[in-house]
Amino acid sequence: MCNWIEKVIKEEWKQFLMVQNRGGRASCQDNPEEFRVMRMSQFLTWPEEMVVSYYADLIDAAREGRNLIFEKYAYMMRETDPLHYEELRKVLPEISENKQKQIEQIVEIQMKWASEFRICYPAYSSSGRPVYAAETKGGETSSETYLRGELCSYGDETVHMYEEFVRNCLINEINLTYEVRKNMAKMYGYDSVELLEKKMNL
């Protein structure tokens, strides 16, 4: 499992470095350690077959001369920068009606988890993105917008797997936001989300 995650992160970082930002190089492109923490925290929650499927998406895109990280940020611009998004639409794969429906179902579930997490752990949550797009202010990108953009960049099979994964989490009463943030807390040296929340409240 960890070998596949390492492959994904390595390929994502490679594609991330190739993304040209309108305002010049982004500061996060000079911080591979932070990138690794963010991505590892997420992928450790995934089933192995979904990690493998997403890795295949990354490699297939690269072979076609595409960059999934660029596409992720471009899809986000539907909400954050509609005018620029219109300029980029012609180079982005079309999202089918069925895929968009699956994506919106996933986003709805995950944003409820994010909201629940924010209520329980407000200090820790405050270090991240606003949950909903409607809550953003000048230049911010919400978790809602980020997740929607990322899902749009995944292949159809990966999105299908992701929807099943999220629904299984829902059935088993697993809050995926909590699981990702727990992984992140441990990578920052804390034994639990609760200890990090307590530390941030001091």
N, C-alpha and C positions, 0 to 999 in steps of 0.2 A: 504493500500500500504506500509506504513512505517513499519508495523508489519512484512510483508514478507521480506522486505529489511533487517530488523534486524535479522531475522532468517537466511537469506543467509550469512550475514557478520559473524554471530556467528559460523556457520558451516564452512565457509571458513577459519576463523581464527583457528578453531580447527584442520582442515586438514593441514593448513599451518604450524602449530607448529610441526606437525608430519613429515614434509619433512626433510630429512637428506641431508645436503649439503656436497659436496666433500671436501670443505675446512673448515668444521666445521660449527657451528651455524652462520646463517646470522644475521647481526646487525638489519635488519628490523623485525626479529622475536622477538625482544625485544621492539618493538615500536607499540603497538596496536592502539594508537591514530592516528598515521600517516596512518596505514593500513586502519582504519575506514574512514578517510577523502578520501583517494584514491578510495575506493570501493563504499562508499556512493555517492560520486560525480558522479560516473558512473551509478549506479543503479537508481538514482533519475530521470534519463532521460528515463528509460525503461518503456514500458507499463506493467501494473501489471501482465498480463497473462504470459509475458516473464520472469518476476522475479519468478513467481510461478513455471514455467517450469524448470528454472535453479535450483531452490531449490530442485525440484524432482530429477534432475540429480545428485546433490550433495549427497542426501540421498540414492538414489539407488546405487550409487557408493560405499558409505560407507558400505551398507549392503552386497555388493559383495566383500568387503575387498579391494576396490580400493580407491585411493586418487586423486581427480580431480586436486588439486593444484600441486601435484607431476607430474601428467600427463601433465599439462600445461607447466611446466618448462622443462619436458623431450621433448615435441614436439618442443619447442624453440631450443633445441640443434641440431635439423636438420640443423640449420643455424649457431648457435654459437659454437657448439662442435660436428661435425659430427661423429668423432670416438667414443665418449662416447654415442652418440645417437644410434649408431649401437649396442652397448651393451644393451641398454634399450628397443630396438624395440620389443623384444619378450614378454615383459610384458605390452605393450601398445595396446589398441584396434586399429584395422585396420581402416583407414579412407577410406570410399568408394569414388569412382571417382566422384559421384554426390555431395557428401558432400564437397569434396575438391574444386570442381568447385564453389559451393556456397560460400565457405570461401574466395576464391581468388576474387570473385566479390565484396564481402563485404570489403575486405582489400583494393582493388583498390579505391573504393569510399571513404572510411574513410581516406586513406592517402592523397587524394586530399584535403579533408577538413582540415587535419592537416597541409598541406603545405600552404593553404590559411590563416589559423590561424597564422602560423609562420610569414608570410609576414606582416600581420596586427599588430601582437603583438610580435615582436621579443624578447623583454626583458623577458616577461612572458614565452614564448616558450623556452627560453634558460635554464630555470630551470627544464625542463623535458628531456625526451629522444630524441635522434636524430630521425627524422621522418622515414627515409629509412635505410634499412640494409646496403646499399652501403656507407652510411655516417658514419658508426661506426668506432671507433678506439679501440684498446686494451681493451677487456673485457666489452665494452658497449653492451647493447641490445637495438635495435631500437624499436620504436612504432610499426613499420611494423611487426617485428619478434614477439613481445609480443602479438599483437592482433591475429596474425595467430596461435600462440601456444594456446592462450586462447580459440579461436573458435574451435580448434581441440578437446579440452577437453569437449566441450558442447555436449549434446545429439543431435541426428538428428532433433528432433522436435524443440528444442531450436534454432538450427542454422537456420532452416526454418523460424521460427518467426523472428529471428534477420535479415535475409535477407529482409523480408517484411518490417520490421521496418525501416531499412536503406533506402530502396527504397522510402518509404513514406516520410522520412525526405528529401530525394533528391527532390521529387516532390513538397514538401512544402517549399523548399529552406531553410531548417534548417541545419545549420552546427553543427554536433554532437560534434565535438571537442570543439567548442565555448561553447555549452551548458554544457558539462562536466567541462570545465575550469571555467565557470561562477559559477557553484555549488561549485567548489573547492575554488574560490576566496571568496565566501560568508562564507564558513566554516572557512576561515582564518581571517574573520573579515572585508572584503572589500565589499562595496556595488555593485561593478561591476568589470568586466574584465578591463575596461578602467582605473578605478582608481588604480587598482593594477599595470597595465602597467606603468602608470604615476609615481607611487611610486618607481618602480624598475628602472626607468630612472633617478631618482634624484641623 
